[in-house]
Amino acid sequence: MNASMLSYILFSCLLLSVQAQYCGVREIIRYTRRLLDDSSVSCPCRQTAISSCSCLPIPEHGHELACFVEGTKHLMENNKSSYLVIERLYLTFQAQLDRNFCKRLAQGNQCQYETKGNVKEFLEKILTTYQEIDK
């Protein structure tokens, strides 16, 4: 096992232990802001687009975590330039959903949404959701 893999595993374990205390809010906000600053994640959303990377679910209240898992999984598959940051968000959301870490978010296991948005709109939804928790 190389040093980068070991540091990644240690970071993941640390992240999971910290999340149990406060939902990983600060890390999620920091990673989301980093992605929002990355111009490569701002492809336009077209409902009929062939590329599925450009339209992501904007969750209904109570279904945020499930939609964040679904959306970040989609981003990981379609965005190689920011893969590690997106993967950290995905793993964080998946752990929160599976282990019920974040009590302040309702635990709907199905992603329910009325609209889809582009990557920027999806990331802004993540940001505003976790900023509300951080208040």
N, CA, C and O atoms as CSV, one atom per row, in Angstrom:
chain,resi,resn,atom,element,x,y,z
A,1,MET,N,N,0.856,-1.171,0.000
A,1,MET,CA,C,0.000,0.000,0.000
A,1,MET,C,C,0.906,1.239,0.000
A,1,MET,O,O,1.823,1.349,0.814
A,2,ASN,N,N,0.639,2.151,-0.908
A,2,ASN,CA,C,1.482,3.350,-0.972
A,2,ASN,C,C,1.024,4.405,0.038
A,2,ASN,O,O,-0.047,4.294,0.634
A,3,ALA,N,N,1.859,5.426,0.213
A,3,ALA,CA,C,1.605,6.446,1.239
A,3,ALA,C,C,0.334,7.245,0.967
A,3,ALA,O,O,-0.378,7.605,1.904
A,4,SER,N,N,0.039,7.529,-0.307
A,4,SER,CA,C,-1.160,8.320,-0.595
A,4,SER,C,C,-2.433,7.538,-0.269
A,4,SER,O,O,-3.417,8.114,0.193
A,5,MET,N,N,-2.410,6.228,-0.511
A,5,MET,CA,C,-3.570,5.396,-0.190
A,5,MET,C,C,-3.764,5.335,1.322
A,5,MET,O,O,-4.891,5.415,1.809
A,6,LEU,N,N,-2.678,5.195,2.056
A,6,LEU,CA,C,-2.757,5.152,3.515
A,6,LEU,C,C,-3.288,6.473,4.072
A,6,LEU,O,O,-4.136,6.479,4.963
A,7,SER,N,N,-2.783,7.594,3.540
A,7,SER,CA,C,-3.275,8.885,4.030
A,7,SER,C,C,-4.748,9.069,3.685
A,7,SER,O,O,-5.494,9.654,4.469
A,8,TYR,N,N,-5.174,8.583,2.532
A,8,TYR,CA,C,-6.589,8.667,2.148
A,8,TYR,C,C,-7.456,7.857,3.118
A,8,TYR,O,O,-8.516,8.322,3.540
A,9,ILE,N,N,-7.011,6.661,3.468
A,9,ILE,CA,C,-7.770,5.806,4.400
A,9,ILE,C,C,-7.844,6.473,5.774
A,9,ILE,O,O,-8.902,6.483,6.403
A,10,LEU,N,N,-6.733,7.026,6.236
A,10,LEU,CA,C,-6.736,7.701,7.528
A,10,LEU,C,C,-7.644,8.918,7.508
A,10,LEU,O,O,-8.390,9.160,8.457
A,11,PHE,N,N,-7.578,9.686,6.419
A,11,PHE,CA,C,-8.451,10.851,6.286
A,11,PHE,C,C,-9.918,10.422,6.315
A,11,PHE,O,O,-10.738,11.062,6.974
A,12,SER,N,N,-10.249,9.354,5.611
A,12,SER,CA,C,-11.637,8.869,5.568
A,12,SER,C,C,-12.122,8.466,6.952
A,12,SER,O,O,-13.246,8.783,7.342
A,13,CYS,N,N,-11.276,7.770,7.687
A,13,CYS,CA,C,-11.650,7.358,9.048
A,13,CYS,C,C,-11.847,8.574,9.947
A,13,CYS,O,O,-12.800,8.631,10.725
A,14,LEU,N,N,-10.947,9.541,9.840
A,14,LEU,CA,C,-11.082,10.768,10.617
A,14,LEU,C,C,-12.364,11.492,10.253
A,14,LEU,O,O,-13.097,11.949,11.130
A,15,LEU,N,N,-12.635,11.598,8.963
A,15,LEU,CA,C,-13.842,12.277,8.505
A,15,LEU,C,C,-15.090,11.596,9.054
A,15,LEU,O,O,-16.020,12.271,9.495
A,16,LEU,N,N,-15.119,10.275,9.031
A,16,LEU,CA,C,-16.282,9.550,9.539
A,16,LEU,C,C,-16.454,9.753,11.044
A,16,LEU,O,O,-17.581,9.883,11.522
A,17,SER,N,N,-15.352,9.781,11.795
A,17,SER,CA,C,-15.487,9.975,13.238
A,17,SER,C,C,-15.936,11.391,13.565
A,17,SER,O,O,-16.701,11.589,14.510
A,18,VAL,N,N,-15.478,12.378,12.806
A,18,VAL,CA,C,-15.879,13.763,13.033
A,18,VAL,C,C,-17.336,13.967,12.652
A,18,VAL,O,O,-18.052,14.714,13.319
A,19,GLN,N,N,-17.779,13.318,11.598
A,19,GLN,CA,C,-19.163,13.480,11.142
A,19,GLN,C,C,-20.164,13.076,12.197
A,19,GLN,O,O,-21.236,13.673,12.298
A,20,ALA,N,N,-19.838,12.093,12.969
A,20,ALA,CA,C,-20.777,11.630,13.981
A,20,ALA,C,C,-21.118,12.740,14.959
A,20,ALA,O,O,-22.198,12.744,15.550
A,21,GLN,N,N,-20.193,13.687,15.133
A,21,GLN,CA,C,-20.426,14.759,16.081
A,21,GLN,C,C,-21.223,15.910,15.484
A,21,GLN,O,O,-22.124,16.432,16.140
A,22,TYR,N,N,-20.918,16.314,14.271
A,22,TYR,CA,C,-21.587,17.513,13.754
A,22,TYR,C,C,-21.855,17.464,12.253
A,22,TYR,O,O,-21.793,18.499,11.590
A,23,CYS,N,N,-22.142,16.325,11.717
A,23,CYS,CA,C,-22.579,16.166,10.327
A,23,CYS,C,C,-21.514,16.496,9.289
A,23,CYS,O,O,-21.826,16.507,8.098
A,24,GLY,N,N,-20.284,16.762,9.678
A,24,GLY,CA,C,-19.257,17.114,8.711
A,24,GLY,C,C,-19.536,18.422,7.997
A,24,GLY,O,O,-19.089,18.626,6.868
A,25,VAL,N,N,-20.269,19.306,8.648
A,25,VAL,CA,C,-20.753,20.534,8.013
A,25,VAL,C,C,-19.617,21.375,7.450
A,25,VAL,O,O,-19.675,21.793,6.293
A,26,ARG,N,N,-18.596,21.626,8.238
A,26,ARG,CA,C,-17.516,22.513,7.775
A,26,ARG,C,C,-16.786,21.927,6.581
A,26,ARG,O,O,-16.455,22.652,5.643
A,27,GLU,N,N,-16.528,20.618,6.601
A,27,GLU,CA,C,-15.850,19.982,5.475
A,27,GLU,C,C,-16.713,20.032,4.217
A,27,GLU,O,O,-16.218,20.314,3.125
A,28,ILE,N,N,-17.986,19.760,4.376
A,28,ILE,CA,C,-18.890,19.774,3.225
A,28,ILE,C,C,-18.954,21.175,2.625
A,28,ILE,O,O,-18.905,21.335,1.406
A,29,ILE,N,N,-19.063,22.178,3.474
A,29,ILE,CA,C,-19.099,23.559,2.982
A,29,ILE,C,C,-17.795,23.898,2.263
A,29,ILE,O,O,-17.816,24.502,1.190
A,30,ARG,N,N,-16.665,23.514,2.848
A,30,ARG,CA,C,-15.367,23.815,2.236
A,30,ARG,C,C,-15.217,23.121,0.876
A,30,ARG,O,O,-14.812,23.757,-0.097
A,31,TYR,N,N,-15.535,21.842,0.802
A,31,TYR,CA,C,-15.406,21.108,-0.467
A,31,TYR,C,C,-16.380,21.634,-1.514
A,31,TYR,O,O,-16.042,21.724,-2.694
A,32,THR,N,N,-17.581,21.980,-1.082
A,32,THR,CA,C,-18.574,22.493,-2.031
A,32,THR,C,C,-18.131,23.834,-2.592
A,32,THR,O,O,-18.268,24.087,-3.789
A,33,ARG,N,N,-17.605,24.686,-1.737
A,33,ARG,CA,C,-17.094,25.982,-2.221
A,33,ARG,C,C,-15.937,25.783,-3.197
A,33,ARG,O,O,-15.831,26.495,-4.196
A,34,ARG,N,N,-15.075,24.816,-2.904
A,34,ARG,CA,C,-13.955,24.527,-3.810
A,34,ARG,C,C,-14.476,24.106,-5.185
A,34,ARG,O,O,-13.949,24.535,-6.211
A,35,LEU,N,N,-15.505,23.271,-5.198
A,35,LEU,CA,C,-16.084,22.840,-6.477
A,35,LEU,C,C,-16.768,23.998,-7.204
A,35,LEU,O,O,-16.682,24.108,-8.427
A,36,LEU,N,N,-17.441,24.851,-6.451
A,36,LEU,CA,C,-18.095,26.010,-7.073
A,36,LEU,C,C,-17.069,26.955,-7.709
A,36,LEU,O,O,-17.361,27.604,-8.713
A,37,ASP,N,N,-15.884,27.030,-7.129
A,37,ASP,CA,C,-14.818,27.872,-7.683
A,37,ASP,C,C,-14.168,27.251,-8.916
A,37,ASP,O,O,-13.475,27.935,-9.670
A,38,ASP,N,N,-14.394,25.956,-9.119
A,38,ASP,CA,C,-13.793,25.237,-10.248
A,38,ASP,C,C,-14.669,25.419,-11.485
A,38,ASP,O,O,-15.789,24.912,-11.535
A,39,SER,N,N,-14.171,26.124,-12.458
A,39,SER,CA,C,-14.979,26.433,-13.647
A,39,SER,C,C,-15.344,25.190,-14.451
A,39,SER,O,O,-16.290,25.225,-15.238
A,40,SER,N,N,-14.609,24.090,-14.267
A,40,SER,CA,C,-14.875,22.898,-15.071
A,40,SER,C,C,-16.153,22.167,-14.655
A,40,SER,O,O,-16.557,21.224,-15.335
A,41,VAL,N,N,-16.800,22.571,-13.560
A,41,VAL,CA,C,-18.012,21.882,-13.132
A,41,VAL,C,C,-19.281,22.649,-13.499
A,41,VAL,O,O,-20.353,22.335,-12.981
A,42,SER,N,N,-19.187,23.631,-14.367
A,42,SER,CA,C,-20.360,24.459,-14.649
A,42,SER,C,C,-20.952,24.217,-16.041
A,42,SER,O,O,-21.230,25.171,-16.768
A,43,CYS,N,N,-21.145,22.963,-16.412
A,43,CYS,CA,C,-21.790,22.697,-17.693
A,43,CYS,C,C,-23.289,23.013,-17.584
A,43,CYS,O,O,-23.866,22.841,-16.510
A,44,PRO,N,N,-23.925,23.464,-18.653
A,44,PRO,CA,C,-25.338,23.858,-18.576
A,44,PRO,C,C,-26.266,22.637,-18.470
A,44,PRO,O,O,-25.956,21.556,-18.971
A,45,CYS,N,N,-27.399,22.839,-17.810
A,45,CYS,CA,C,-28.392,21.768,-17.685
A,45,CYS,C,C,-29.406,21.888,-18.809
A,45,CYS,O,O,-30.051,22.921,-18.987
A,46,ARG,N,N,-29.526,20.807,-19.558
A,46,ARG,CA,C,-30.564,20.719,-20.583
A,46,ARG,C,C,-31.299,19.411,-20.347
A,46,ARG,O,O,-30.714,18.332,-20.448
A,47,GLN,N,N,-32.562,19.509,-20.038
A,47,GLN,CA,C,-33.338,18.309,-19.683
A,47,GLN,C,C,-33.245,17.221,-20.742
A,47,GLN,O,O,-33.333,16.037,-20.418
A,48,THR,N,N,-33.069,17.603,-21.998
A,48,THR,CA,C,-33.025,16.614,-23.072
A,48,THR,C,C,-31.600,16.332,-23.541
A,48,THR,O,O,-31.394,15.702,-24.578
A,49,ALA,N,N,-30.624,16.799,-22.774
A,49,ALA,CA,C,-29.230,16.626,-23.175
A,49,ALA,C,C,-28.836,15.155,-23.188
A,49,ALA,O,O,-29.295,14.366,-22.362
A,50,ILE,N,N,-27.991,14.805,-24.127
A,50,ILE,CA,C,-27.481,13.439,-24.199
A,50,ILE,C,C,-26.525,13.192,-23.040
A,50,ILE,O,O,-26.522,12.106,-22.461
A,51,SER,N,N,-25.723,14.177,-22.701
A,51,SER,CA,C,-24.788,14.052,-21.588
A,51,SER,C,C,-25.542,14.151,-20.266
A,51,SER,O,O,-26.143,15.182,-19.965
A,52,SER,N,N,-25.510,13.085,-19.486
A,52,SER,CA,C,-26.257,13.061,-18.231
A,52,SER,C,C,-25.544,13.815,-17.115
A,52,SER,O,O,-26.109,13.989,-16.036
A,53,CYS,N,N,-24.308,14.269,-17.354
A,53,CYS,CA,C,-23.579,14.969,-16.284
A,53,CYS,C,C,-24.178,16.336,-16.002
A,53,CYS,O,O,-23.979,16.874,-14.913
A,54,SER,N,N,-24.899,16.909,-16.943
A,54,SER,CA,C,-25.277,18.306,-16.814
A,54,SER,C,C,-26.567,18.556,-16.041
A,54,SER,O,O,-26.815,19.700,-15.660
A,55,CYS,N,N,-27.384,17.568,-15.794
A,55,CYS,CA,C,-28.630,17.762,-15.045
A,55,CYS,C,C,-28.640,16.894,-13.787
A,55,CYS,O,O,-28.549,15.668,-13.857
A,56,LEU,N,N,-28.752,17.552,-12.648
A,56,LEU,CA,C,-28.714,16.856,-11.364
A,56,LEU,C,C,-29.956,17.198,-10.553
A,56,LEU,O,O,-30.531,18.274,-10.719
A,57,PRO,N,N,-30.374,16.282,-9.671
A,57,PRO,CA,C,-31.607,16.513,-8.906
A,57,PRO,C,C,-31.461,17.621,-7.870
A,57,PRO,O,O,-30.498,17.652,-7.104
A,58,ILE,N,N,-32.429,18.525,-7.863
A,58,ILE,CA,C,-32.526,19.542,-6.810
A,58,ILE,C,C,-33.587,18.999,-5.843
A,58,ILE,O,O,-34.775,19.014,-6.163
A,59,PRO,N,N,-33.167,18.519,-4.661
A,59,PRO,CA,C,-34.055,17.724,-3.805
A,59,PRO,C,C,-35.204,18.502,-3.181
A,59,PRO,O,O,-35.111,19.696,-2.896
A,60,GLU,N,N,-36.295,17.762,-2.982
A,60,GLU,CA,C,-37.396,18.267,-2.172
A,60,GLU,C,C,-36.965,18.174,-0.713
A,60,GLU,O,O,-36.092,17.380,-0.363
A,61,HIS,N,N,-37.586,18.991,0.131
A,61,HIS,CA,C,-37.272,18.973,1.558
A,61,HIS,C,C,-37.465,17.562,2.121
A,61,HIS,O,O,-38.471,16.907,1.851
A,62,GLY,N,N,-36.495,17.112,2.898
A,62,GLY,CA,C,-36.566,15.788,3.509
A,62,GLY,C,C,-35.893,14.707,2.686
A,62,GLY,O,O,-35.765,13.571,3.142
A,63,HIS,N,N,-35.465,15.044,1.487
A,63,HIS,CA,C,-34.822,14.053,0.625
A,63,HIS,C,C,-33.433,14.519,0.194
A,63,HIS,O,O,-32.878,14.028,-0.789
A,64,GLU,N,N,-32.883,15.470,0.940
A,64,GLU,CA,C,-31.608,16.071,0.565
A,64,GLU,C,C,-30.487,15.046,0.477
A,64,GLU,O,O,-29.810,14.958,-0.547
A,65,LEU,N,N,-30.282,14.268,1.540
A,65,LEU,CA,C,-29.146,13.343,1.541
A,65,LEU,C,C,-29.214,12.346,0.396
A,65,LEU,O,O,-28.209,12.111,-0.275
A,66,ALA,N,N,-30.362,11.763,0.164
A,66,ALA,CA,C,-30.486,10.777,-0.919
A,66,ALA,C,C,-30.166,11.415,-2.268
A,66,ALA,O,O,-29.515,10.792,-3.107
A,67,CYS,N,N,-30.615,12.646,-2.484
A,67,CYS,CA,C,-30.333,13.329,-3.747
A,67,CYS,C,C,-28.876,13.776,-3.825
A,67,CYS,O,O,-28.288,13.785,-4.907
A,68,PHE,N,N,-28.291,14.145,-2.689
A,68,PHE,CA,C,-26.881,14.520,-2.701
A,68,PHE,C,C,-26.011,13.308,-3.028
A,68,PHE,O,O,-25.015,13.431,-3.741
A,69,VAL,N,N,-26.386,12.137,-2.508
A,69,VAL,CA,C,-25.666,10.905,-2.847
A,69,VAL,C,C,-25.780,10.633,-4.347
A,69,VAL,O,O,-24.781,10.388,-5.024
A,70,GLU,N,N,-27.003,10.681,-4.852
A,70,GLU,CA,C,-27.247,10.406,-6.270
A,70,GLU,C,C,-26.508,11.399,-7.169
A,70,GLU,O,O,-25.874,11.007,-8.149
A,71,GLY,N,N,-26.593,12.675,-6.832
A,71,GLY,CA,C,-25.972,13.703,-7.651
A,71,GLY,C,C,-24.456,13.641,-7.645
A,71,GLY,O,O,-23.829,13.777,-8.696
A,72,THR,N,N,-23.847,13.436,-6.464
A,72,THR,CA,C,-22.391,13.373,-6.414
A,72,THR,C,C,-21.870,12.097,-7.065
A,72,THR,O,O,-20.773,12.092,-7.623
A,73,LYS,N,N,-22.642,11.021,-6.998
A,73,LYS,CA,C,-22.231,9.791,-7.707
A,73,LYS,C,C,-22.187,10.069,-9.206
A,73,LYS,O,O,-21.257,9.656,-9.899
A,74,HIS,N,N,-23.186,10.761,-9.686
A,74,HIS,CA,C,-23.247,11.164,-11.099
A,74,HIS,C,C,-22.048,12.032,-11.467
A,74,HIS,O,O,-21.433,11.845,-12.517
A,75,LEU,N,N,-21.723,12.979,-10.595
A,75,LEU,CA,C,-20.585,13.860,-10.847
A,75,LEU,C,C,-19.270,13.079,-10.890
A,75,LEU,O,O,-18.414,13.357,-11.730
A,76,MET,N,N,-19.104,12.109,-9.993
A,76,MET,CA,C,-17.876,11.309,-9.982
A,76,MET,C,C,-17.686,10.582,-11.309
A,76,MET,O,O,-16.569,10.463,-11.813
A,77,GLU,N,N,-18.788,10.101,-11.862
A,77,GLU,CA,C,-18.711,9.347,-13.115
A,77,GLU,C,C,-18.425,10.243,-14.308
A,77,GLU,O,O,-17.943,9.764,-15.335
A,78,ASN,N,N,-18.714,11.541,-14.194
A,78,ASN,CA,C,-18.641,12.429,-15.348
A,78,ASN,C,C,-17.685,13.602,-15.200
A,78,ASN,O,O,-17.631,14.456,-16.084
A,79,ASN,N,N,-16.934,13.668,-14.116
A,79,ASN,CA,C,-16.044,14.807,-13.922
A,79,ASN,C,C,-14.729,14.316,-13.342
A,79,ASN,O,O,-14.603,14.149,-12.129
A,80,LYS,N,N,-13.768,14.088,-14.189
A,80,LYS,CA,C,-12.481,13.544,-13.741
A,80,LYS,C,C,-11.569,14.596,-13.116
A,80,LYS,O,O,-10.720,14.253,-12.294
A,81,SER,N,N,-11.722,15.859,-13.481
A,81,SER,CA,C,-10.795,16.880,-12.989
A,81,SER,C,C,-10.944,17.135,-11.484
A,81,SER,O,O,-9.953,17.444,-10.822
A,82,SER,N,N,-12.128,17.016,-10.943
A,82,SER,CA,C,-12.370,17.258,-9.512
A,82,SER,C,C,-12.786,15.977,-8.800
A,82,SER,O,O,-13.484,16.023,-7.787
A,83,TYR,N,N,-12.361,14.844,-9.327
A,83,TYR,CA,C,-12.841,13.550,-8.853
A,83,TYR,C,C,-12.642,13.352,-7.347
A,83,TYR,O,O,-13.572,12.928,-6.662
A,84,LEU,N,N,-11.454,13.648,-6.820
A,84,LEU,CA,C,-11.182,13.362,-5.406
A,84,LEU,C,C,-12.063,14.180,-4.467
A,84,LEU,O,O,-12.535,13.662,-3.455
A,85,VAL,N,N,-12.286,15.441,-4.788
A,85,VAL,CA,C,-13.144,16.287,-3.944
A,85,VAL,C,C,-14.582,15.791,-4.015
A,85,VAL,O,O,-15.263,15.697,-2.993
A,86,ILE,N,N,-15.041,15.474,-5.217
A,86,ILE,CA,C,-16.408,14.966,-5.391
A,86,ILE,C,C,-16.566,13.635,-4.666
A,86,ILE,O,O,-17.590,13.389,-4.028
A,87,GLU,N,N,-15.549,12.774,-4.765
A,87,GLU,CA,C,-15.615,11.478,-4.087
A,87,GLU,C,C,-15.710,11.651,-2.577
A,87,GLU,O,O,-16.454,10.924,-1.919
A,88,ARG,N,N,-14.970,12.599,-2.021
A,88,ARG,CA,C,-15.061,12.847,-0.571
A,88,ARG,C,C,-16.468,13.285,-0.182
A,88,ARG,O,O,-17.004,12.830,0.829
A,89,LEU,N,N,-17.066,14.163,-0.978
A,89,LEU,CA,C,-18.443,14.573,-0.707
A,89,LEU,C,C,-19.385,13.373,-0.801
A,89,LEU,O,O,-20.226,13.167,0.073
A,90,TYR,N,N,-19.238,12.590,-1.857
A,90,TYR,CA,C,-20.091,11.420,-2.055
A,90,TYR,C,C,-19.986,10.467,-0.859
A,90,TYR,O,O,-21.005,10.033,-0.321
A,91,LEU,N,N,-18.772,10.146,-0.448
A,91,LEU,CA,C,-18.582,9.223,0.676
A,91,LEU,C,C,-19.168,9.789,1.963
A,91,LEU,O,O,-19.733,9.053,2.773
A,92,THR,N,N,-19.031,11.091,2.147
A,92,THR,CA,C,-19.594,11.746,3.331
A,92,THR,C,C,-21.112,11.651,3.334
A,92,THR,O,O,-21.712,11.277,4.342
A,93,PHE,N,N,-21.737,11.989,2.202
A,93,PHE,CA,C,-23.197,11.914,2.114
A,93,PHE,C,C,-23.686,10.484,2.283
A,93,PHE,O,O,-24.679,10.240,2.970
A,94,GLN,N,N,-22.988,9.532,1.655
A,94,GLN,CA,C,-23.392,8.127,1.756
A,94,GLN,C,C,-23.306,7.646,3.201
A,94,GLN,O,O,-24.199,6.945,3.677
A,95,ALA,N,N,-22.234,8.020,3.900
A,95,ALA,CA,C,-22.091,7.631,5.308
A,95,ALA,C,C,-23.185,8.257,6.161
A,95,ALA,O,O,-23.735,7.594,7.041
A,96,GLN,N,N,-23.508,9.522,5.916
A,96,GLN,CA,C,-24.569,10.185,6.673
A,96,GLN,C,C,-25.906,9.496,6.437
A,96,GLN,O,O,-26.691,9.313,7.367
A,97,LEU,N,N,-26.159,9.117,5.195
A,97,LEU,CA,C,-27.423,8.457,4.868
A,97,LEU,C,C,-27.480,7.059,5.483
A,97,LEU,O,O,-28.485,6.692,6.092
A,98,ASP,N,N,-26.411,6.279,5.329
A,98,ASP,CA,C,-26.380,4.899,5.816
A,98,ASP,C,C,-26.395,4.807,7.328
A,98,ASP,O,O,-27.061,3.941,7.895
A,99,ARG,N,N,-25.663,5.696,7.983
A,99,ARG,CA,C,-25.469,5.586,9.429
A,99,ARG,C,C,-26.285,6.587,10.230
A,99,ARG,O,O,-26.169,6.659,11.453
A,100,ASN,N,N,-27.112,7.358,9.533
A,100,ASN,CA,C,-27.965,8.332,10.199
A,100,ASN,C,C,-27.153,9.286,11.073
A,100,ASN,O,O,-27.561,9.637,12.181
A,101,PHE,N,N,-25.982,9.703,10.547
A,101,PHE,CA,C,-25.088,10.596,11.298
A,101,PHE,C,C,-25.706,11.957,11.532
A,101,PHE,O,O,-25.608,12.508,12.628
A,102,CYS,N,N,-26.333,12.497,10.519
A,102,CYS,CA,C,-26.763,13.883,10.571
A,102,CYS,C,C,-28.254,13.939,10.908
A,102,CYS,O,O,-29.102,13.926,10.016
A,103,LYS,N,N,-28.552,13.999,12.166
A,103,LYS,CA,C,-29.943,13.955,12.637
A,103,LYS,C,C,-30.755,15.150,12.142
A,103,LYS,O,O,-31.982,15.074,12.076
A,104,ARG,N,N,-30.086,16.253,11.793
A,104,ARG,CA,C,-30.813,17.460,11.405
A,104,ARG,C,C,-31.343,17.393,9.986
A,104,ARG,O,O,-32.154,18.230,9.590
A,105,LEU,N,N,-30.897,16.409,9.209
A,105,LEU,CA,C,-31.452,16.216,7.873
A,105,LEU,C,C,-32.415,15.039,7.927
A,105,LEU,O,O,-32.087,13.986,8.474
A,106,ALA,N,N,-33.596,15.218,7.361
A,106,ALA,CA,C,-34.569,14.125,7.339
A,106,ALA,C,C,-33.972,12.944,6.576
A,106,ALA,O,O,-33.137,13.120,5.689
A,107,GLN,N,N,-34.400,11.774,6.924
A,107,GLN,CA,C,-33.779,10.568,6.387
A,107,GLN,C,C,-34.618,9.885,5.312
A,107,GLN,O,O,-34.888,8.688,5.408
A,108,GLY,N,N,-35.028,10.624,4.299
A,108,GLY,CA,C,-35.698,9.991,3.168
A,108,GLY,C,C,-34.677,9.223,2.361
A,108,GLY,O,O,-33.690,9.807,1.913
A,109,ASN,N,N,-34.879,7.933,2.160
A,109,ASN,CA,C,-33.894,7.109,1.467
A,109,ASN,C,C,-33.999,7.187,-0.047
A,109,ASN,O,O,-33.106,6.718,-0.754
A,110,GLN,N,N,-35.070,7.769,-0.550
A,110,GLN,CA,C,-35.252,7.911,-1.991
A,110,GLN,C,C,-35.064,9.366,-2.374
A,110,GLN,O,O,-35.541,10.265,-1.682
A,111,CYS,N,N,-34.373,9.592,-3.468
A,111,CYS,CA,C,-34.190,10.963,-3.967
A,111,CYS,C,C,-35.475,11.390,-4.658
A,111,CYS,O,O,-35.851,10.835,-5.690
A,112,GLN,N,N,-36.139,12.370,-4.087
A,112,GLN,CA,C,-37.342,12.923,-4.704
A,112,GLN,C,C,-37.080,14.381,-5.037
A,112,GLN,O,O,-36.584,15.145,-4.209
A,113,TYR,N,N,-37.422,14.753,-6.264
A,113,TYR,CA,C,-37.174,16.115,-6.719
A,113,TYR,C,C,-38.231,16.505,-7.739
A,113,TYR,O,O,-38.786,15.653,-8.433
A,114,GLU,N,N,-38.497,17.781,-7.818
A,114,GLU,CA,C,-39.424,18.327,-8.812
A,114,GLU,C,C,-38.655,18.850,-10.015
A,114,GLU,O,O,-39.148,18.803,-11.142
A,115,THR,N,N,-37.439,19.351,-9.772
A,115,THR,CA,C,-36.653,19.942,-10.848
A,115,THR,C,C,-35.245,19.384,-10.850
A,115,THR,O,O,-34.784,18.777,-9.883
A,116,LYS,N,N,-34.582,19.609,-11.961
A,116,LYS,CA,C,-33.160,19.320,-12.063
A,116,LYS,C,C,-32.458,20.625,-12.367
A,116,LYS,O,O,-33.043,21.553,-12.927
A,117,GLY,N,N,-31.199,20.679,-11.988
A,117,GLY,CA,C,-30.425,21.878,-12.242
A,117,GLY,C,C,-29.039,21.528,-12.736
A,117,GLY,O,O,-28.647,20.362,-12.760
A,118,ASN,N,N,-28.299,22.557,-13.130
A,118,ASN,CA,C,-26.928,22.290,-13.556
A,118,ASN,C,C,-26.056,22.032,-12.331
A,118,ASN,O,O,-26.529,22.080,-11.196
A,119,VAL,N,N,-24.800,21.763,-12.573
A,119,VAL,CA,C,-23.892,21.416,-11.484
A,119,VAL,C,C,-23.807,22.553,-10.462
A,119,VAL,O,O,-23.803,22.307,-9.256
A,120,LYS,N,N,-23.738,23.790,-10.942
A,120,LYS,CA,C,-23.660,24.935,-10.029
A,120,LYS,C,C,-24.894,25.015,-9.136
A,120,LYS,O,O,-24.764,25.238,-7.932
A,121,GLU,N,N,-26.083,24.839,-9.699
A,121,GLU,CA,C,-27.319,24.890,-8.905
A,121,GLU,C,C,-27.356,23.756,-7.883
A,121,GLU,O,O,-27.790,23.956,-6.748
A,122,PHE,N,N,-26.905,22.571,-8.279
A,122,PHE,CA,C,-26.853,21.422,-7.377
A,122,PHE,C,C,-25.901,21.704,-6.210
A,122,PHE,O,O,-26.244,21.464,-5.052
A,123,LEU,N,N,-24.707,22.211,-6.520
A,123,LEU,CA,C,-23.729,22.520,-5.477
A,123,LEU,C,C,-24.213,23.641,-4.564
A,123,LEU,O,O,-23.962,23.614,-3.359
A,124,GLU,N,N,-24.902,24.619,-5.128
A,124,GLU,CA,C,-25.452,25.699,-4.301
A,124,GLU,C,C,-26.513,25.170,-3.343
A,124,GLU,O,O,-26.633,25.668,-2.224
A,125,LYS,N,N,-27.285,24.168,-3.764
A,125,LYS,CA,C,-28.268,23.542,-2.876
A,125,LYS,C,C,-27.576,22.831,-1.721
A,125,LYS,O,O,-28.024,22.913,-0.577
A,126,ILE,N,N,-26.484,22.133,-2.019
A,126,ILE,CA,C,-25.706,21.488,-0.954
A,126,ILE,C,C,-25.208,22.557,0.016
A,126,ILE,O,O,-25.351,22.417,1.231
A,127,LEU,N,N,-24.632,23.609,-0.520
A,127,LEU,CA,C,-24.062,24.676,0.301
A,127,LEU,C,C,-25.114,25.311,1.205
A,127,LEU,O,O,-24.888,25.452,2.406
A,128,THR,N,N,-26.258,25.695,0.646
A,128,THR,CA,C,-27.290,26.343,1.471
A,128,THR,C,C,-27.860,25.385,2.512
A,128,THR,O,O,-28.173,25.803,3.627
A,129,THR,N,N,-27.997,24.110,2.163
A,129,THR,CA,C,-28.516,23.120,3.118
A,129,THR,C,C,-27.596,23.011,4.332
A,129,THR,O,O,-28.065,23.020,5.470
A,130,TYR,N,N,-26.295,22.907,4.095
A,130,TYR,CA,C,-25.350,22.736,5.210
A,130,TYR,C,C,-25.054,24.059,5.916
A,130,TYR,O,O,-24.692,24.051,7.092
A,131,GLN,N,N,-25.197,25.172,5.244
A,131,GLN,CA,C,-25.065,26.460,5.927
A,131,GLN,C,C,-26.203,26.654,6.914
A,131,GLN,O,O,-26.000,27.231,7.982
A,132,GLU,N,N,-27.402,26.180,6.575
A,132,GLU,CA,C,-28.539,26.256,7.506
A,132,GLU,C,C,-28.266,25.423,8.765
A,132,GLU,O,O,-28.616,25.833,9.872
A,133,ILE,N,N,-27.644,24.264,8.592
A,133,ILE,CA,C,-27.314,23.408,9.745
A,133,ILE,C,C,-26.269,24.089,10.611
A,133,ILE,O,O,-26.296,23.959,11.835
A,134,ASP,N,N,-25.345,24.816,9.984
A,134,ASP,CA,C,-24.221,25.429,10.687
A,134,ASP,C,C,-24.636,26.647,11.505
A,134,ASP,O,O,-23.855,27.116,12.333
A,135,LYS,N,N,-25.842,27.172,11.298
A,135,LYS,CA,C,-26.296,28.357,12.040
A,135,LYS,C,C,-26.535,28.059,13.490
A,135,LYS,O,O,-26.920,28.950,14.248
